[in-house]
Amino acid sequence: MNFRWDKKYLHWGITIFCVIAASLLFYFGIFHMDTLRRGLGKVYAILTPIIYAAIISYILWPVIRFMEQNIIYRFCEWKGWEPTKKVKKIIRMIGVFLSLLLFFFIIYGLLSMIVPEILNSITNIIDSFPRYINNIQHGISDILKNNPDLAENSNMIFSTIFAKAETWLSNDLLPQINNIVKNFSTGFVGLLVFLKNFVIGAMISIYLLYGKETYIAHGKQILYSIFRPETTNNIIRDLQFIDKTFGGFIVGKILDSIIIGILCYIGTTILNLPYALLVSVIVGVTNVIPFFGPYLGAIPSAFLILLVNPIQCIYFVLFILVLQQFDGNFLGPKILGGSTGLSSFMVIVAILVGGGLFGIFGMFVGVPACAVICTIIRNIINRRLEKKKLPLDVEEYMDMDHLDEETLKPVCKKDTEVEKTQAFSRYRKVNPMAGIKRSMEEKKNNDKGEE
């Protein structure tokens, strides 16, 4: 008997293969989690420069596009020049070079501002620390001078604290010196590895930015070769929406943070607050994290100012509150607009989940990622509602108690309470004979009524 090939056999084979592969991965993930984690860690270590290159390229692409469309091509149009294909490649290379130069210049500028200020701040804190301790001691002495009972109890407490501190220094801290040195060495090596991966990623990003259109064209070619045109068109539109959501949020948030940092520096300089440059950089950098970022930057900044002058610390806190109100109610909406479309509650959830999974980076990208996920869920819900011919607008469900099962029209809310027999009615066992007996009784009653 000749075997007749059928396409359904291919589908069955792929399905069986996927089920077996998923089962093996599930088993391996449950019983060999450490091995799987080490394997994923090795893969991540190998791909880290490429990941950095993709991130750098994604951040710098709007800069290159702005340079090309709004500066170089407009200049060519003003001069009446028509750039050839070769000239366009040269323009792209110039744009990539200038954007990378600007990128490294910004990083160098931030480091040149932050590092000296941090060193000066640490030096000032160390030099002023004895004075802070003396002020605290004099304050405590003035309080205890008029309270002998409190002074006696305080002496006992301080004696206990000093004894425990001495024990901790001799028994815990000194034996851990080797571990501290080891951790410092590990951190220094990790910093060198990060710099190596970052430099390699910056070099790879040159090729990604230079041939961006070519790589995208190859990707479309692969998708159309695998899927149907309709499916591929949907995938491309979905990817374009994701790019628009992430790109709009990232670029807008970076621009918003730069403006907030500049305004913070102007305000702290006018108020004559200490560490104005350092505080402004901290506030501007942490402002890229939605919702929690301003507070993460304000807390250490306020502590630095508190060590110098508590009154100025109060001025700084009030100034930051006003600045964040300006950012949240005016500047942020003007720049970001409705790029995410999330409610405040969903923004907080996205930041908490993203931060818990991926740290600071997760807090930053958690909001646009949540916006994409919510859009997918919303489209699925709307499609199912359309199939059932139900209303899509959420406002129609506000004052609605339930839908009429026959007409599918909304029934408004009533003040009556739900009875016990109505709750979880779909889980009650229904006796099929009960309905028959009830109908027979109703028929008898109707016959008697007619007689």
Residue pairs with C-beta under 8 A, 6 or more apart in sequence:
28 35
28 36
29 36
48 197
48 201
49 197
49 200
49 201
49 204
50 201
50 204
51 201
52 197
52 198
52 200
52 201
52 202
52 204
52 205
53 200
53 201
53 202
53 203
53 204
53 205
53 208
54 205
54 208
55 201
56 103
56 201
56 202
56 205
57 205
57 208
57 209
57 212
58 246
58 247
58 250
59 103
59 250
59 254
60 96
60 99
60 100
60 103
60 205
60 209
61 209
61 212
62 247
62 251
63 99
63 102
63 103
64 92
64 95
64 96
64 99
64 209
67 95
67 98
67 99
68 91
68 92
68 95
72 91
72 94
72 95
73 83
73 91
76 82
76 83
83 91
92 209
92 210
93 210
95 209
96 206
96 209
96 210
99 209
100 202
100 205
100 206
103 202
104 202
110 281
110 285
113 277
113 278
113 281
114 278
114 281
117 275
117 277
117 278
117 281
118 278
121 275
121 278
121 304
124 308
125 304
125 307
128 307
128 308
132 307
140 154
143 150
144 150
144 151
144 154
145 151
208 215
220 232
220 236
223 232
223 235
223 236
224 232
226 232
227 235
241 372
241 375
242 372
245 339
245 340
245 368
245 371
245 372
245 375
246 365
246 368
246 369
246 372
248 336
248 337
248 339
249 336
249 339
249 340
249 367
249 368
249 371
250 365
250 368
252 335
252 336
252 337
252 339
253 288
253 290
253 336
253 364
254 288
255 335
256 287
256 327
256 331
256 332
256 335
256 336
257 284
257 285
257 287
257 288
258 284
259 331
259 335
260 283
260 284
260 287
260 323
260 327
260 331
261 280
261 281
261 283
261 284
261 285
261 287
262 280
262 284
263 323
263 326
264 279
264 280
264 283
264 284
264 320
264 323
265 276
265 277
265 280
267 319
267 323
268 276
268 279
268 280
268 316
268 319
269 276
271 312
271 315
271 316
271 319
272 312
273 279
273 305
273 312
273 315
273 316
274 304
274 305
274 308
274 309
274 312
275 301
275 304
275 305
275 308
278 301
278 304
279 301
279 304
279 305
279 316
282 297
282 300
282 301
283 294
283 297
283 298
283 301
283 320
283 323
284 297
285 297
286 293
286 294
286 296
286 297
287 293
287 294
287 297
287 327
288 364
289 296
289 351
289 360
289 363
289 364
290 347
290 351
290 363
290 367
291 344
291 347
291 348
291 351
292 351
292 363
293 363
294 320
294 324
294 327
298 316
298 317
298 320
301 316
301 320
302 313
302 316
302 317
302 320
305 312
305 313
305 316
306 313
339 368
339 371
340 347
340 367
340 368
340 370
340 371
341 371
341 374
341 375
342 350
342 367
342 370
342 371
342 374
346 370
346 374
347 367
347 370
349 370
350 366
350 367
350 369
350 370
350 371
351 363
351 366
351 367
353 362
353 366
353 370
354 362
354 363
354 364
354 365
354 366
354 367
354 369
354 370
355 362
355 363
355 366
356 362
358 365
358 366
382 392
385 391
385 392
386 392
388 408
389 408
390 403
390 408
391 397
391 410
396 410
397 410
399 412
399 413
400 410
400 411
400 412
400 413
401 410
401 411
401 412
401 413
401 414
402 410
402 411
403 409
403 410
403 411
404 410
404 411
